[in-house]
Amino acid sequence: MSIKAVVFDLDGTLVGFNLDYRSLRAEVRGYLAKQGVPASVLSLQENIFEMLKKAELFLRNTRKPTTTIEKLRGEVLSIAEKYELDAAMSTGLMSGALETLKTLKRMGLKLGICTTDSEKAATYILQRFRIAEFFDAVVTRDKVKEVKPHPEHLRAVLDALGVKPEESMLVGDSVMDMQCAQELKAIAVGLPTGISTKQQLTQQGANYIVTSITDVPVLIERINKAQMQQ
């Protein structure tokens, strides 16, 4: 099948990744520890969603009320949003991103965003750079129960776009993006801008590696041409 839709990660793919993730993880870990979650359960090498899952599991196993767990989750995500908004105010569009989005729309493709950012942070970025109009679907962490690399996150975007996984391409800079795409058999395109290396992206399932977001339209044309010749 030919590609009908392109789904993008946001931070590190369409805009620069300048989230102070080390400080964010440290603050979240500190907060969870104050709520009684043992430090041995958590690791600063994990992302905050992995930390949160472990913390919630620990609290359930120790028979804490659902209201306590929900309050903890809300506080962790509020901490994350604070850092995300700070990053959103100081980031910039990736070189060639605007031109690429224009080209893809001219090609008649549907475009979506799959991001672990909050709705507020993602909306701010899209409005700040005036690129919201290019996207037919934007799915932030607020809209799904499970974020990437869980396939539910990408599935929600594809359902909103009305396309099958095999008709789609996910472009991202992290191994989570590659894992998510592979789970659904969507085409995984790695863009090594810093958070993950080319080798890491390839090892985690990238079907293609591009060195610039501007390479995406040409890659799609090449893939679609090959499909037509089969």
C-alpha positions in Angstrom: 0.0 0.0 0.0 1.1 3.5 -0.7 1.7 6.0 2.1 -1.4 8.2 2.8 -0.4 9.8 6.1 2.7 11.0 8.0 2.7 11.2 11.7 5.4 13.3 13.5 6.8 13.3 16.9 7.0 16.9 18.2 10.0 17.6 20.4 13.3 16.8 18.6 11.5 16.2 15.3 9.4 19.3 14.3 10.9 21.6 17.0 14.2 21.5 18.9 14.4 19.3 22.0 15.4 21.6 24.8 13.4 20.1 27.7 15.5 19.9 30.9 14.8 16.2 31.2 17.4 15.6 33.9 15.9 18.2 36.2 12.4 17.0 35.4 13.2 13.4 36.3 15.0 14.4 39.5 12.0 16.5 40.6 9.5 13.7 39.8 11.6 11.2 41.6 11.9 13.4 44.6 8.2 14.0 44.7 7.4 10.3 44.4 9.8 9.5 47.2 8.0 12.0 49.5 4.8 10.2 48.7 6.3 7.0 50.1 7.5 5.3 46.9 10.9 3.7 47.8 13.9 5.1 45.9 14.8 1.5 45.0 11.7 1.3 42.8 12.7 4.3 40.7 15.6 5.1 38.4 16.8 8.4 37.0 17.5 6.4 33.8 13.8 6.0 33.2 11.4 8.5 31.7 8.8 10.0 33.9 6.0 7.7 32.5 8.0 4.6 33.4 8.5 6.1 36.9 4.8 6.9 37.2 3.8 3.3 36.2 6.1 1.8 38.8 4.9 4.3 41.5 1.2 3.5 40.7 1.9 -0.2 40.8 3.6 0.1 44.2 0.7 2.2 45.6 -1.9 -0.3 44.4 0.1 -3.2 45.8 0.2 -1.4 49.2 -3.6 -0.9 49.0 -3.5 2.9 48.7 -6.9 4.4 47.7 -7.6 5.1 44.1 -8.0 8.8 44.9 -4.5 8.9 46.3 -3.1 7.3 43.1 -5.0 9.7 40.9 -3.8 12.7 42.9 -0.2 11.5 42.6 -0.6 11.0 38.8 -2.0 14.5 38.4 0.8 16.1 40.4 3.5 14.3 38.4 1.9 15.4 35.1 1.6 18.9 36.4 5.4 18.9 37.2 6.0 17.7 33.6 3.8 20.3 32.1 5.7 23.0 33.9 9.0 21.9 32.2 7.3 21.4 28.9 5.9 24.9 28.8 9.3 26.3 29.7 10.8 24.4 26.8 8.0 25.4 24.4 8.7 29.1 25.1 12.4 28.8 24.1 12.5 26.2 21.4 12.6 26.8 17.7 11.3 25.0 14.5 13.7 22.5 13.1 15.4 23.6 10.0 13.3 22.9 7.0 10.2 21.8 9.0 7.8 24.4 7.6 8.9 23.8 4.0 8.5 20.0 4.6 5.0 20.4 6.0 4.0 22.5 3.0 5.4 20.0 0.6 3.6 17.1 2.2 0.3 18.9 2.1 0.8 19.6 -1.5 1.4 15.9 -2.0 -2.1 15.3 -0.6 -1.0 13.5 2.5 -2.7 13.6 5.8 -0.6 14.8 8.7 -0.7 14.0 12.4 1.3 14.5 15.6 1.9 11.8 18.3 3.5 13.5 21.3 3.9 12.8 25.0 3.7 16.5 25.6 0.6 17.9 27.4 -2.2 19.3 25.4 -1.4 22.8 26.7 2.3 22.6 25.7 1.7 21.1 22.3 -1.0 23.6 21.4 1.3 26.4 22.5 4.0 25.2 20.2 1.7 24.7 17.2 0.2 28.2 17.6 3.5 29.9 18.3 5.0 28.7 15.0 1.6 28.9 13.2 1.7 25.3 12.0 -1.5 24.0 13.6 -3.3 24.3 10.2 -1.1 21.6 8.7 -2.3 18.8 11.0 -5.4 16.7 10.7 -4.9 15.1 14.1 -2.9 15.9 17.2 -2.9 13.3 20.0 -1.2 14.4 23.2 -0.7 12.3 26.4 -4.0 13.8 27.7 -6.0 11.9 25.1 -4.7 8.3 25.7 -4.4 6.0 28.6 -1.1 4.7 27.4 1.6 6.8 25.7 4.2 5.7 23.3 6.0 3.3 23.0 2.6 1.7 23.7 0.9 1.3 20.3 -2.4 2.7 21.6 -0.9 6.2 21.2 -0.1 5.9 17.5 -3.3 3.9 17.0 -5.3 6.9 18.3 -3.6 9.2 15.7 -4.2 6.8 12.8 -7.8 6.3 13.8 -8.3 10.0 13.8 -6.7 10.3 10.4 -8.7 7.4 9.0 -5.8 5.4 7.7 -4.4 1.9 8.3 -0.9 1.5 9.9 0.5 0.1 6.7 -0.6 3.3 4.9 1.3 5.5 7.4 4.8 6.6 8.4 5.9 7.7 11.8 8.9 10.2 11.9 10.6 10.6 15.2 13.9 11.1 17.0 13.5 8.6 19.8 13.5 4.8 20.2 10.0 5.1 21.6 8.8 6.3 18.3 10.4 3.4 16.5 9.0 0.8 18.9 5.6 2.4 18.6 5.6 2.2 14.8 6.9 -1.3 14.7 4.2 -2.6 17.0 1.6 -1.5 14.5 3.6 -2.3 11.4 3.7 1.4 10.3 6.8 2.6 8.6 9.3 3.8 11.2 11.6 6.7 10.1 14.3 7.7 12.5 15.6 11.3 12.7 18.7 11.3 14.9 18.8 14.8 16.2 20.3 14.0 19.6 18.1 12.1 22.0 18.8 8.7 20.2 21.6 7.8 18.0 21.3 6.3 14.5 22.4 3.0 15.8 19.8 3.0 18.6 17.0 4.0 16.2 18.0 1.2 13.8 18.2 -1.4 16.6 14.8 -0.4 17.8 13.1 -0.9 14.4 13.7 2.1 12.2 13.0 1.1 8.6 14.7 4.2 7.3 17.0 6.9 8.7 16.9 10.5 7.5 19.5 13.1 8.4 17.0 16.0 7.9 13.3 16.4 8.0 13.5 17.7 4.5 14.3 14.2 3.3 10.9 12.9 4.2 8.9 13.9 1.0 11.5 12.4 -1.3 11.5 9.2 0.8 7.8 9.0 0.5 7.9 9.4 -3.2 10.5 6.7 -3.5 8.5 4.3 -1.3 5.2 4.9 -3.2 6.9 4.5 -6.6 8.3 1.2 -5.5 4.9 0.1 -4.3 3.3 0.9 -7.7 5.9 -1.1 -9.5 5.2 -4.3 -7.5 
